[in-house]
Amino acid sequence: QVQLVESGGGLVQPGSSLRLSCEASGFVFGLWTMHWYRQVPGKEREFVASISRTGETLTYADSVRGRFTISRDNAKDSLYLQMNSLKSAATAVYYCHRPKDTYGSDLWGKGTLVAVAS
């Protein structure tokens, strides 16, 4: 089954760290650039970070650069997002994303909730 499954979210205090994971299955993970997005209820989903197939090229939203780190382990078909110095503005559902394939279909996980509150 082709799917992405996120995990690692939770309720944390400001200044804390969390590591999100995304496990891929049903496709050749190592052939794809991968992304993290996040969405606050009532707002549009926004880009957080991306990583190239080999992990050499990393891209971040300005709002998270310097505090979040995207990484991957192609041997484990897994994508990660290390989030440090969390702020309340980081509260959102975080989604793992694979871009569109030749059939025009992209792939989203169901998301994992990150809540930052004191």
Buried (B, 14 or more C-beta within 10 A) or exposed (E): EEBBBBEBBEEBEEEEEBEBBBBBEEBEBBEBBBBBBBBEEEEEBEBBBBBEBEBEEEBBBEBBEEBBBBBBEBEEBBBBBBBBEBEEEBBBBBBBBBEEEEEEEEBBBEBBEBBBEE
